[in-house]
């Protein structure tokens, strides 16, 4: 069986009992980064063979994992942090397993974009998660422009290396909407900056941003009406 196991997004205390039980009982662990997963497993006294499975070896590693599953082995799929299958290649492995008639289940747990959306103070009865914002400026602007008329709260993952440019492109494409910028959720220096996009940009420091960021932006009120 293939187990999708959610792991903490920062605070290791957020691991669930079911996640630990599953990681202890499976035959293999498929990891986005074997070093990071290795630290997690060691912290909880778990020793398991790992398979690296990420965007750069998705096809080859996916075939190897499928071979193990078809041999009757159990495999736990984990991402670097949070829920596998979200903004990582886990989807393709799930699709392969289902197409092959294999059993797939999930051990639920933390997801950064859900936590950020709830903490934003913006409406979350309906929201749209858009994943990672494109790297290139032109593609990023077009990406935001596609969201201009969406009436629901918008949620994005943002690289710290392109944080200011991303916020400025969002402001140019969407207007000066209410937003929230969540950083290092569940970690020691967890912080959520709230306000108009222009105000959030103005409060950015000169130092290079560090950590993981989730950007939440209000939807288009005119489209909602």
ChimeraX attribute file (.defattr): number of C-alpha atoms within 10 A of each C-alpha:
attribute: neighborCount
match mode: 1-to-1
recipient: residues
	/A:1	17
	/A:2	26
	/A:3	23
	/A:4	24
	/A:5	27
	/A:6	27
	/A:7	27
	/A:8	21
	/A:9	22
	/A:10	20
	/A:11	13
	/A:12	14
	/A:13	8
	/A:14	14
	/A:15	21
	/A:16	18
	/A:17	9
	/A:18	14
	/A:19	19
	/A:20	17
	/A:21	11
	/A:22	18
	/A:23	22
	/A:24	18
	/A:25	13
	/A:26	17
	/A:27	17
	/A:28	22
	/A:29	28
	/A:30	25
	/A:31	22
	/A:32	26
	/A:33	17
	/A:34	19
	/A:35	13
	/A:36	14
	/A:37	21
	/A:38	17
	/A:39	12
	/A:40	17
	/A:41	17
	/A:42	12
	/A:43	10
	/A:44	13
	/A:45	10
	/A:46	15
	/A:47	13
	/A:48	15
	/A:49	11
	/A:50	20
	/A:51	19
	/A:52	19
	/A:53	27
	/A:54	18
	/A:55	11
	/A:56	11
	/A:57	12
	/A:58	18
	/A:59	14
	/A:60	10
	/A:61	18
	/A:62	23
	/A:63	13
	/A:64	14
	/A:65	24
	/A:66	19
	/A:67	12
	/A:68	17
	/A:69	20
	/A:70	15
	/A:71	9
	/A:72	12
	/A:73	15
	/A:74	20
	/A:75	26
	/A:76	25
	/A:77	28
	/A:78	25
	/A:79	28
	/A:80	20
	/A:81	18
	/A:82	21
	/A:83	25
	/A:84	25
	/A:85	18
	/A:86	14
	/A:87	13
	/A:88	17
	/A:89	20
	/A:90	24
	/A:91	13
	/A:92	14
	/A:93	21
	/A:94	21
	/A:95	12
	/A:96	14
	/A:97	20
	/A:98	13
	/A:99	9
	/A:100	12
	/A:101	10
	/A:102	15
	/A:103	13
	/A:104	14
	/A:105	12
	/A:106	15
	/A:107	17
	/A:108	17
	/A:109	18
	/A:110	19
	/A:111	18
	/A:112	22
	/A:113	23
	/A:114	15
	/A:115	14
	/A:116	22
	/A:117	26
	/A:118	13
	/A:119	16
	/A:120	25
	/A:121	14
	/A:122	20
	/A:123	15
	/A:124	16
	/A:125	8
	/A:126	10
	/A:127	20
	/A:128	17
	/A:129	16
	/A:130	15
	/A:131	15
	/A:132	14
	/A:133	20
	/A:134	18
	/A:135	14
	/A:136	10
	/A:137	13
	/A:138	10
	/A:139	12
	/A:140	17
	/A:141	20
	/A:142	14
	/A:143	17
	/A:144	20
	/A:145	15
	/A:146	11
	/A:147	18
	/A:148	16
	/A:149	14
	/A:150	17
	/A:151	18
	/A:152	22
	/A:153	23
	/A:154	25
	/A:155	26
	/A:156	20
	/A:157	21
	/A:158	23
	/A:159	19
	/A:160	16
	/A:161	13
	/A:162	16
	/A:163	20
	/A:164	19
	/A:165	14
	/A:166	24
	/A:167	18
	/A:168	17
	/A:169	20
	/A:170	25
	/A:171	19
	/A:172	15
	/A:173	18
	/A:174	21
	/A:175	15
	/A:176	17
	/A:177	17
	/A:178	20
	/A:179	25
	/A:180	25
	/A:181	27
	/A:182	25
	/A:183	23
	/A:184	19
	/A:185	22
	/A:186	18
	/A:187	13
	/A:188	9
	/A:189	10
	/A:190	12
	/A:191	14
	/A:192	17
	/A:193	17
	/A:194	19
	/A:195	16
	/A:196	18
	/A:197	23
	/A:198	18
	/A:199	14
	/A:200	17
	/A:201	19
	/A:202	10
	/A:203	10
	/A:204	13
	/A:205	9
	/A:206	6
	/A:207	6
	/A:208	11
	/A:209	16
	/A:210	12
	/A:211	13
	/A:212	16
	/A:213	23
	/A:214	26
	/A:215	26
	/A:216	28
	/A:217	28
	/A:218	24
	/A:219	26
	/A:220	19
	/A:221	13
	/A:222	9
	/A:223	11
	/A:224	10
	/A:225	6
